[in-house]
């Protein structure tokens, strides 16, 4: 689900799935090869490229790792470059249909900047796992605004409470889990190495 999309333009999700299909072809992968590399079934990849299913955070994470690009860069590739001022109404919002996770691109990636900012809202009990980093050594600064969050980074586990900040460089798997009874809301800043 994407907010603030003109009704006559393809949705961000449609542009995103088209970009994924283009990346697969650009890398010279067949659906079978991409399925093997990503751990996503060939049938699901095919339905995804045809727009018959919505991508989940887990799927996008796996595909971004194969294509060695952060999800935010993938989203930025299908958006306009934009200006230095990013108004709230112009910030792309994506919702994971599987977990209810909502991701707002506060400061989307742009060619002239190394960093980007994301607002995340993870519902109570939601669990998102990424098998690997989309870009080795990607710097993260996660500031938990409200709720609680359990985060696993490269095998280390952290329990965050409101106001806590976790700084790390990601080289492997990560997991975001909300053990609380309300949404976990956070700001995540990522900086390319």
C-alpha positions in Angstrom: 0.0 0.0 0.0 1.4 3.3 -1.0 0.2 6.7 0.1 0.2 10.0 -1.9 0.2 8.4 -5.3 -1.6 10.1 -8.3 -4.4 7.8 -9.5 -3.4 8.0 -13.2 0.2 7.0 -12.5 1.4 3.4 -11.8 1.6 2.8 -8.1 5.0 2.7 -6.3 4.4 -1.0 -5.8 3.9 -1.6 -9.6 7.0 0.5 -10.4 8.9 -1.4 -7.8 8.0 -4.9 -9.1 8.8 -3.7 -12.7 12.2 -2.5 -11.4 12.8 -5.9 -9.8 12.1 -7.6 -13.1 14.4 -5.2 -14.9 17.2 -5.9 -12.3 16.8 -9.7 -12.8 17.3 -9.3 -16.6 20.1 -6.7 -16.1 22.0 -9.3 -14.0 21.3 -12.0 -16.6 19.3 -14.2 -14.1 16.6 -16.6 -15.1 13.7 -16.9 -12.7 15.2 -20.3 -11.6 18.6 -18.7 -10.9 17.1 -15.8 -9.0 14.9 -18.3 -7.0 18.1 -20.2 -6.1 20.0 -17.1 -5.1 17.2 -15.4 -3.1 15.5 -18.4 -1.5 12.1 -17.2 -3.0 10.2 -19.8 -5.1 10.2 -19.4 -8.9 6.4 -19.3 -8.9 6.3 -16.4 -6.3 9.0 -14.5 -8.3 6.9 -14.9 -11.4 3.7 -13.7 -9.7 5.6 -10.8 -8.2 7.0 -9.7 -11.6 3.4 -9.9 -13.1 2.0 -7.9 -10.2 -0.2 -10.7 -9.0 1.2 -10.6 -5.5 2.6 -7.9 -3.2 6.2 -8.1 -2.1 6.8 -8.6 1.6 9.7 -7.0 3.5 11.4 -10.4 3.7 11.1 -10.9 -0.1 12.4 -7.4 -0.8 15.3 -7.9 1.6 16.3 -11.2 0.0 16.1 -9.7 -3.5 18.0 -6.6 -2.5 20.8 -8.8 -1.1 21.1 -10.6 -4.4 21.2 -7.3 -6.3 23.5 -5.7 -3.7 21.3 -2.7 -3.1 19.5 -1.4 0.0 15.7 -1.4 -0.2 15.6 2.3 0.0 17.8 2.6 -3.0 15.5 0.3 -4.9 12.6 2.4 -4.0 14.5 5.6 -4.9 15.2 4.2 -8.3 11.5 4.2 -9.1 10.8 7.7 -7.7 11.6 11.1 -9.0 14.9 12.6 -7.7 13.1 15.3 -5.9 14.4 18.4 -4.2 16.4 19.1 -1.0 13.1 19.7 0.9 11.1 16.5 1.3 7.6 17.5 2.5 5.6 15.0 4.6 3.0 14.7 1.9 5.7 13.7 -0.6 7.3 10.9 1.5 6.7 7.5 0.0 5.0 5.0 2.3 5.1 1.3 1.9 3.3 -1.3 3.9 4.3 -5.0 4.2 1.1 -7.0 3.5 2.4 -9.9 5.5 3.5 -8.2 8.8 1.8 -4.9 8.7 5.2 -3.1 8.9 5.0 0.4 7.6 8.0 2.2 6.2 8.1 5.9 5.4 11.0 7.4 3.4 11.6 10.5 5.4 14.8 11.4 3.5 15.0 9.1 0.5 18.3 8.2 -1.1 19.6 10.5 -3.7 22.7 10.6 -5.8 24.1 13.6 -4.0 23.8 12.1 -0.5 25.3 9.0 1.2 22.7 8.9 3.9 18.9 8.4 4.1 16.3 8.3 6.8 13.4 5.9 7.3 10.5 5.9 9.8 9.5 2.4 10.7 6.3 1.3 12.5 6.3 -2.4 13.5 3.1 -3.8 14.9 3.0 -5.8 18.2 4.2 -9.3 17.6 5.5 -8.6 14.1 8.8 -10.3 13.2 10.9 -9.4 10.1 14.0 -11.3 9.2 16.6 -10.4 6.6 19.0 -13.2 5.6 21.9 -10.9 4.7 22.9 -7.3 4.3 22.0 -5.7 1.0 25.4 -3.9 1.1 28.2 -5.1 3.3 29.1 -2.6 6.0 26.0 -0.5 5.6 26.0 1.9 8.5 22.8 2.1 10.6 21.6 4.4 13.4 18.3 3.2 14.8 16.5 5.5 17.3 13.4 4.0 19.0 10.8 6.7 19.4 8.1 4.5 21.1 7.4 1.0 22.1 10.0 -1.8 22.4 12.1 -3.6 19.8 14.2 -6.7 19.8 16.9 -6.4 17.2 19.4 -9.1 16.1 22.4 -7.9 14.1 25.0 -10.3 12.8 24.2 -12.8 15.7 24.1 -10.2 18.5 20.7 -9.5 20.2 19.7 -6.1 21.5 16.5 -5.1 23.5 15.6 -1.5 22.9 13.3 0.7 24.9 11.8 4.1 24.1 14.6 6.6 23.5 17.4 4.0 23.0 19.7 4.3 19.9 21.5 1.4 18.4 24.4 2.1 16.0 25.9 -0.7 13.9 27.4 -1.7 10.5 25.5 -4.6 9.0 27.5 -7.5 7.4 25.1 -10.4 7.8 21.6 -11.3 8.9 19.3 -9.1 10.9 15.9 -9.5 12.6 13.4 -6.9 13.9 10.9 -8.2 16.4 8.3 -6.3 18.4 7.8 -8.1 21.7 5.6 -5.3 23.1 1.8 -4.8 23.2 1.9 -1.6 21.0 3.6 -0.5 17.8 7.3 0.0 17.8 8.1 3.3 16.1 11.6 4.2 15.1 13.8 6.4 12.9 16.5 4.6 11.0 19.4 6.4 9.3 21.5 4.4 6.9 24.8 5.6 5.4 26.5 3.9 2.5 30.1 2.8 3.2 
